[in-house]
């Protein structure tokens, strides 16, 4: 849901789209249910994901640095 909130904050989703997508995802019991989202919502989510370059973030290798205190 954090990503949806960020999409809304960046005005990539309207308040109504954000609310509808959030409700859909919250009710979905499986990934297949999420994929059954109505086409207009799916299009809005896909475009927002593209504009945020979400795929690049998912494909980036994890950082192996640690900024915490040493034991």
Order of alpha helices (4+ residues) and beta strands (2+ residues): alpha-alpha-alpha-alpha-alpha
